[in-house]
Amino acid sequence: MDGRTAAGTLDAAQLGAELGERATLVQFSTAFCQPCRATRRVLAQVAGMIDGVAHIEIDAEAHLTLVRRLRISRTPTVLVLDARGRVARRATGTPRTADVVAALGQAM
């Protein structure tokens, strides 16, 4: 997981799902994105391993306003949100499980 971002704060209304108590993994995907499927598996696994962490997958094509606001330019893009919904980390491509866990450790 690389790079920090100052995209502001995101909430359940914007994301269409409740945030995790401790952190949230937000994945922007598209229907025919092969790496998005692998990313979904990695993020779901990590969210299942760590209490208080939620995984939310967003169809980038159906949420263009949010995509533009957050400057999402490719899929998959993963945002790690802290407990308040602030973007703590951001990465593109399929992440490794260890990198996701490390990014969560920094966000919590």
C-alpha positions as CSV (number, residue, x, y, z in Angstrom):
1,M,0.0,0.0,0.0
2,D,1.6,3.3,-1.0
3,G,1.0,7.0,-0.7
4,R,-1.2,9.1,1.5
5,T,-4.0,11.3,0.3
6,A,-5.9,14.3,1.5
7,A,-9.3,13.4,0.0
8,G,-11.1,14.3,3.2
9,T,-13.6,12.2,5.1
10,L,-15.9,9.6,3.7
11,D,-19.1,8.4,5.4
12,A,-21.6,5.6,5.0
13,A,-24.0,7.7,2.9
14,Q,-21.2,8.4,0.3
15,L,-20.0,4.8,0.3
16,G,-23.4,3.0,0.4
17,A,-22.4,0.9,3.4
18,E,-21.4,1.2,7.1
19,L,-17.8,1.9,8.0
20,G,-15.9,-0.5,10.1
21,E,-15.5,0.4,13.8
22,R,-11.7,0.5,13.6
23,A,-11.0,0.9,9.8
24,T,-12.5,0.4,6.4
25,L,-11.0,-1.0,3.2
26,V,-12.7,0.7,0.2
27,Q,-12.2,-0.9,-3.2
28,F,-13.1,0.8,-6.4
29,S,-13.7,-1.8,-9.1
30,T,-15.1,-2.3,-12.6
31,A,-17.0,-5.2,-14.0
32,F,-14.4,-6.6,-16.3
33,C,-11.3,-5.9,-14.2
34,Q,-9.5,-9.2,-13.6
35,P,-7.2,-7.8,-10.8
36,C,-10.3,-6.5,-9.0
37,R,-11.4,-10.1,-8.4
38,A,-8.1,-10.9,-6.7
39,T,-8.2,-7.7,-4.8
40,R,-11.7,-8.5,-3.5
41,R,-10.5,-11.8,-2.2
42,V,-7.5,-10.3,-0.4
43,L,-9.5,-7.5,1.2
44,A,-12.3,-9.8,2.2
45,Q,-9.8,-12.1,3.8
46,V,-8.1,-9.4,5.8
47,A,-11.4,-7.8,6.9
48,G,-12.4,-11.3,8.1
49,M,-9.2,-11.7,10.1
50,I,-9.2,-8.3,11.9
51,D,-12.1,-7.3,14.2
52,G,-13.7,-3.9,13.5
53,V,-12.5,-3.8,9.8
54,A,-15.0,-3.6,7.0
55,H,-14.5,-4.1,3.3
56,I,-16.7,-2.1,0.9
57,E,-16.5,-2.6,-2.9
58,I,-17.7,0.2,-5.1
59,D,-18.5,0.0,-8.8
60,A,-16.4,2.9,-10.2
61,E,-18.6,3.2,-13.3
62,A,-21.8,3.6,-11.2
63,H,-20.2,6.2,-8.9
64,L,-18.5,8.7,-11.2
65,T,-18.9,11.7,-9.0
66,L,-17.1,10.0,-6.1
67,V,-14.5,8.6,-8.5
68,R,-13.8,12.1,-9.8
69,R,-13.7,13.6,-6.3
70,L,-11.2,11.0,-5.1
71,R,-9.2,11.2,-8.3
72,I,-9.5,7.4,-9.0
73,S,-7.9,6.8,-12.3
74,R,-7.7,3.0,-12.5
75,T,-9.1,-0.1,-11.0
76,P,-8.6,-1.6,-8.6
77,T,-7.9,1.3,-6.3
78,V,-8.0,0.7,-2.6
79,L,-8.4,3.3,0.1
80,V,-7.8,2.5,3.8
81,L,-10.0,4.7,6.0
82,D,-9.5,5.2,9.7
83,A,-12.3,4.9,12.2
84,R,-13.5,8.4,11.4
85,G,-13.6,7.8,7.6
86,R,-10.4,9.7,6.8
87,V,-8.3,8.4,4.0
88,A,-5.1,7.1,5.6
89,R,-3.6,5.2,2.7
90,R,-4.2,4.6,-1.0
91,A,-2.9,2.1,-3.5
92,T,-3.7,0.9,-7.0
93,G,-3.3,-2.7,-8.3
94,T,-3.7,-5.9,-6.4
95,P,-2.3,-5.6,-2.9
96,R,-0.5,-8.3,-1.0
97,T,-2.1,-9.4,2.2
98,A,0.9,-8.3,4.3
99,D,0.8,-4.8,2.8
100,V,-2.9,-4.4,3.6
101,V,-2.4,-5.5,7.2
102,A,0.5,-3.1,7.5
103,A,-1.6,-0.2,6.1
104,L,-4.4,-1.1,8.5
105,G,-1.9,-1.0,11.4
106,Q,-0.9,2.5,10.5
107,A,-4.6,3.6,10.1
108,M,-5.8,2.2,13.4
